[in-house]
Amino acid sequence: MVIRTLMPEELEKHCHVSSMAFIWSVDLEKEEFPQNPILGAFDDNNNIRAELEYYLHEAFFCKKALPAVGIGGVGTLPEFRRRGAVRALFEEMERLSEANGWVLGFLYPFSYNYYRKFGYEAVTKKVSLNVNAKALETIPRSTGSSTMYTGKNPQELSDLYNKIAQSTNLMFKRNDDKNFSSKPLKNRFYTYIWHYENGEAGAIVTYSLDRDKKTLDIQELFFLDKTALLGILDFLRGYDGQAQFFNFQNLPADSPLLNVLNEYNLGTMNISYAAAARIYDLQELLRQNEYPQEHGHFKLLSLDLFKKNAGVFEVEYQNGTAQVTRKSGGDYDISVTAPAAAKLLLSGEGFSAESAAYLSGVELKNNAADFFKVFPQRATFLCDGF
């Protein structure tokens, strides 16, 4: 099997796999070759069997932007499934991660169990919250102001978003406005920036209005603090004459909004798992982690099948930083498979020795107190698609 990057002249091969894998129609005269790289698995006669598309990002972790990759469009022709083509593609992604310095990988799986074979595990949850407009009646009037974004001054928008996002692990850094609405009068999606009384930007909301269902659909909501959250909610209250319901579609499981809109009998909430992640450079992630001031020490045995991540990682920390040493073997405090490592280190759930014992792929030799101390509960979310 040959693994290589598809070329633009191979558009038909890409469309063939994509159409058969995801069951949609293709008009080759209208299709364009994707801008992002596509890896393909080919037989010796250059016939394509499977493919995936990958996207370069930077993901925040402990307020640092780490090199990351998003994976999408994983598909195999029906006649070649269960023959190792996808595994070969993911093995190539491991090789590329070393060559390109990627620390993290992300995907949105059709099956979490399937992608555990490649080291991925569910690390984020998302909440959808549908509330009656009456739930916003207690929101105080704001002294700030809101401005519709129309494509002007995208730097203010990305600067504010990144300032907010860097405090939430795994959020992607955004360097442009493609995730926001810059042509609101054409597409009827609106992005507004809320400003404090002193003129500084503090919150972002993107939404649309379904007049037939009398529902305001809020796709994204970001804010710096409680004042900014209340300010942008006060702006949204202006739609209570047109919208009977406010549908917040994509919130972190621990969103402060859930506490602010505390008239719980006026709404319904659904929670589901979202992005899955894989650690491609365990040693670098351990180095970039935020550590306590007091001294601590632990040994982590990684059973990752990716050789770069395998072995015993000894971590000694103090004064907020750590020395990380990798050894091929030796004694350890806790051992983890690759999916378990992603869950413990990236999910922000703040596991203890007692709760981690229920996870598949975790073995504790002792209570590993110094390990759990450095991976506490942390704000963690990912809302960007690929």
C-alpha positions in Angstrom: 0.0 0.0 0.0 1.3 3.4 -1.0 0.5 6.5 1.2 0.9 9.9 -0.4 -0.6 13.3 -0.8 -3.2 13.7 -3.6 -2.4 16.2 -6.4 -4.9 18.7 -7.8 -5.2 16.7 -11.0 -6.6 13.8 -9.0 -9.8 15.6 -8.1 -11.8 12.7 -9.6 -10.2 10.2 -7.3 -10.9 12.4 -4.3 -14.5 12.9 -5.3 -14.9 9.1 -5.9 -13.9 8.2 -2.3 -15.8 11.1 -0.8 -19.0 10.4 -2.6 -18.9 6.6 -1.9 -17.9 7.1 1.8 -20.3 9.8 2.7 -23.1 9.0 0.2 -23.5 12.3 -1.6 -23.7 13.3 -5.3 -20.8 14.9 -7.1 -20.7 17.1 -10.2 -17.1 17.0 -11.3 -17.6 20.1 -13.4 -18.5 22.1 -10.3 -16.2 20.6 -7.8 -12.9 22.2 -6.8 -9.9 20.5 -5.3 -9.7 21.2 -1.5 -7.1 23.7 -0.3 -6.0 21.5 2.6 -3.8 18.5 2.1 -5.4 15.2 1.4 -3.6 11.9 2.2 -4.6 9.0 0.1 -4.0 5.2 0.4 -3.3 3.6 -3.0 -2.7 0.2 -4.3 0.4 -0.6 -6.4 -1.5 0.3 -9.5 -2.3 3.8 -8.2 -5.9 3.0 -7.5 -7.2 5.0 -4.5 -8.6 3.0 -1.6 -9.0 5.6 1.2 -8.3 9.2 2.1 -8.3 11.8 4.9 -8.0 15.6 4.9 -6.0 17.5 7.5 -6.0 21.1 8.7 -3.3 23.0 10.5 -4.2 24.8 13.7 -2.8 26.1 16.9 -4.6 24.9 20.1 -4.4 26.8 23.4 -3.1 24.7 26.3 -2.3 26.5 29.6 -2.5 29.8 27.7 0.1 28.7 25.1 -0.7 28.1 21.5 0.6 24.7 20.5 0.9 23.3 17.0 -2.1 21.0 16.3 -3.8 19.3 13.4 -7.5 18.6 12.7 -8.5 15.5 10.8 -11.7 15.2 8.7 -13.1 13.5 5.7 -11.8 10.1 6.7 -13.3 7.7 4.1 -12.7 4.3 2.5 -14.3 2.8 -0.6 -16.7 0.1 0.5 -14.8 -2.7 -1.3 -11.6 -1.9 0.6 -12.9 -1.5 4.2 -11.3 -3.4 7.1 -8.1 -4.0 5.1 -5.8 -1.6 7.0 -6.0 1.5 4.7 -7.2 3.9 7.4 -4.7 2.6 9.9 -1.9 3.2 7.3 -3.2 6.8 6.9 -3.1 7.4 10.6 0.4 5.9 10.9 1.4 8.5 8.2 -0.1 11.2 10.4 2.1 10.1 13.2 5.1 10.4 11.0 4.0 13.8 9.8 3.5 14.9 13.4 7.2 14.3 14.1 8.2 16.1 10.9 6.0 19.1 11.6 6.2 19.4 15.3 2.4 18.8 16.0 1.7 18.4 19.7 -2.1 17.6 19.4 -4.5 16.1 17.0 -8.3 16.5 16.8 -11.2 15.0 15.0 -15.0 14.7 15.4 -15.7 10.9 15.2 -18.6 9.0 13.9 -17.5 6.4 16.5 -15.4 7.2 19.5 -14.6 3.5 19.9 -13.3 3.2 16.4 -10.8 6.1 16.7 -9.5 4.8 20.1 -7.5 2.4 17.9 -5.5 5.4 16.7 -5.0 7.0 20.1 -8.0 9.4 20.1 -10.4 9.9 23.0 -13.4 12.1 23.7 -12.1 15.2 25.6 -14.8 17.9 25.2 -18.5 18.1 25.9 -20.9 20.6 24.5 -24.2 21.9 25.8 -27.3 23.1 23.9 -29.6 25.3 26.0 -33.0 26.3 24.8 -34.7 28.9 27.1 -37.9 30.9 27.0 -37.3 34.6 26.4 -38.7 35.2 29.9 -35.5 33.7 31.3 -33.6 36.8 30.2 -36.0 39.2 31.9 -33.7 39.4 35.0 -30.7 40.4 33.0 -29.8 44.0 34.1 -29.6 46.8 31.6 -26.0 47.4 30.3 -24.1 50.6 30.0 -22.0 49.1 27.2 -22.7 49.0 23.5 -22.9 46.5 20.7 -21.7 46.8 17.1 -22.5 44.6 14.1 -19.4 43.2 12.4 -19.4 43.8 8.6 -15.8 42.7 7.7 -14.2 46.0 8.9 -11.5 45.8 11.5 -11.1 42.0 11.6 -8.1 42.5 13.9 -10.2 43.7 16.7 -12.4 40.6 16.3 -9.6 38.0 16.2 -7.7 39.8 19.0 -10.7 39.7 21.3 -11.5 36.1 20.4 -7.9 34.9 21.1 -7.8 36.8 24.3 -10.9 34.9 25.5 -9.9 31.6 24.0 -6.4 31.4 25.5 -8.0 30.9 28.9 -9.8 27.8 27.7 -7.7 24.7 26.9 -8.0 23.2 23.4 -9.7 26.3 21.8 -8.2 27.0 18.4 -6.4 30.3 17.7 -8.2 32.3 15.0 -6.2 34.5 12.8 -9.0 35.7 10.5 -12.8 36.2 10.5 -13.8 33.1 8.5 -15.6 31.6 11.6 -17.7 34.8 12.0 -20.3 36.5 9.8 -18.8 39.3 7.7 -21.7 39.7 5.3 -24.7 39.8 7.6 -27.2 41.5 5.2 -26.6 38.8 2.6 -26.5 35.6 4.7 -28.7 36.7 7.6 -26.2 35.5 10.1 -25.0 38.2 12.5 -21.8 38.7 14.5 -21.9 41.5 17.1 -19.1 42.7 19.3 -20.0 44.1 22.7 -17.9 46.9 24.2 -17.5 48.1 27.7 -18.4 51.7 28.6 -14.7 52.6 28.1 -14.8 51.3 24.5 -12.8 48.1 24.9 -14.2 45.0 23.3 -15.5 42.3 25.8 -17.8 39.8 24.1 -18.7 38.3 20.7 -22.0 36.6 19.6 -23.0 35.1 16.3 -26.6 34.2 15.7 -29.5 34.0 13.3 -33.3 34.5 13.7 -35.8 31.9 12.7 -39.0 34.0 12.4 -41.3 31.0 11.7 -40.2 29.2 14.9 -39.8 32.5 16.8 -36.3 31.3 17.9 -33.0 33.2 18.1 -30.3 30.6 17.3 -27.0 31.6 19.0 -24.2 29.7 17.2 -21.3 31.1 19.3 -21.0 33.2 22.5 -17.7 34.3 23.9 -17.0 36.8 26.7 -14.2 38.0 28.9 -16.0 38.3 32.2 -19.4 38.5 33.9 -19.9 42.1 33.0 -19.3 41.3 29.3 -21.6 38.2 29.5 -24.4 40.3 31.0 -23.8 43.0 28.5 -24.1 40.8 25.4 -27.2 39.0 26.9 -28.8 42.4 27.4 -28.2 43.1 23.7 -29.8 39.8 22.8 -32.9 40.7 24.9 -33.7 43.2 22.3 -35.1 40.3 20.2 -37.7 39.3 22.8 -40.4 41.0 20.7 -39.6 38.6 17.8 -38.2 35.5 19.5 -40.1 33.5 22.0 -37.1 31.2 22.5 -33.3 31.6 22.7 -31.4 28.6 21.5 -27.7 28.6 22.6 -26.3 25.8 20.4 -22.7 25.4 21.3 -21.7 26.0 24.9 -19.0 24.4 27.1 -20.4 22.0 29.7 -19.3 24.4 32.5 -20.4 27.6 30.8 -21.1 30.4 33.3 -24.2 31.1 31.3 -25.9 28.2 33.0 -25.5 30.0 36.3 -26.5 33.4 35.0 -29.8 32.1 33.4 -30.8 30.4 36.6 -34.6 30.2 36.1 -34.1 26.5 35.3 -37.8 25.7 34.8 -37.8 28.0 31.7 -35.4 26.0 29.7 -34.1 22.6 28.6 -30.5 21.5 28.3 -28.8 18.7 26.3 -25.2 17.6 26.7 -23.2 15.5 24.4 -19.6 14.5 23.7 -17.9 16.6 21.0 -14.2 16.6 19.8 -11.8 13.7 20.4 -8.1 14.4 20.7 -4.8 12.6 20.5 -1.5 13.6 22.0 1.2 13.5 19.3 4.1 14.8 21.5 3.6 13.7 25.1 6.9 15.0 26.3 6.3 18.5 24.9 2.8 18.6 26.3 4.2 17.7 29.8 6.7 20.5 29.4 4.0 23.0 28.5 1.7 22.1 31.3 1.1 24.6 34.1 2.6 23.3 37.4 2.2 24.3 41.1 4.7 26.3 43.1 5.3 23.5 45.5 7.6 20.6 44.7 6.2 17.4 43.2 7.4 14.3 41.3 5.8 11.5 39.3 6.6 8.8 36.8 4.1 8.2 34.0 4.3 5.0 31.9 2.9 5.7 28.4 1.8 2.6 26.6 1.2 4.5 23.4 1.8 2.5 20.2 3.3 5.6 18.7 7.0 5.0 19.5 7.8 8.7 20.1 5.3 8.7 23.0 6.2 5.3 24.5 8.2 4.9 27.7 8.4 6.3 31.2 8.2 10.0 31.5 9.6 11.3 34.8 8.4 14.7 35.8 9.9 16.8 38.6 8.2 20.1 39.1 8.5 23.2 41.3 8.0 27.0 41.0 5.5 26.5 38.2 7.8 24.6 35.8 9.0 21.1 35.3 11.9 19.0 34.1 10.6 16.1 31.9 12.8 13.1 31.2 11.9 10.2 29.0 13.2 6.7 29.7 12.6 3.4 27.8 11.4 1.7 31.0 11.5 1.5 34.8 9.2 1.8 37.7 6.2 4.2 37.5 3.3 5.6 39.5 0.6 5.5 36.8 0.4 3.9 33.4 -1.8 5.0 30.6 -2.7 4.0 27.0 -2.9 6.8 24.4 -6.6 7.3 24.7 -6.4 7.3 28.5 -3.6 9.9 28.4 -5.7 12.2 26.2 -8.6 11.9 28.7 -6.5 12.5 31.8 -4.3 15.3 30.4 -6.6 17.1 28.0 -10.2 16.8 29.1 -9.9 19.2 32.1 -12.3 17.0 34.1 -9.9 17.0 37.1 -9.6 13.3 37.8 -8.5 11.8 41.1 -7.0 8.5 41.8 -10.4 7.2 42.7 -12.2 8.4 39.6 -9.3 7.6 37.2 -9.5 4.0 38.3 -12.7 3.6 36.4 -11.1 4.6 33.1 -10.1 2.0 30.6 -6.4 2.0 30.0 -5.3 3.4 33.4 -3.3 1.4 36.0 -2.3 3.0 39.3 0.7 1.6 41.2 0.0 4.1 44.0 -2.3 7.1 44.5 -0.1 9.2 42.1 -1.1 12.3 44.1 1.6 14.5 42.5 0.3 13.5 39.0 -3.3 14.3 39.7 -2.3 17.6 41.4 -1.0 19.0 38.1 -4.0 18.1 35.9 -6.8 19.7 37.9 -10.2 20.7 36.6 -9.7 23.3 33.9 -11.9 25.2 31.4 -11.8 23.1 28.3 -13.7 23.4 25.0 -13.4 23.2 21.2 -16.1 24.6 19.0 -14.2 25.0 15.6 -14.9 22.5 12.8 -12.4 21.4 10.2 
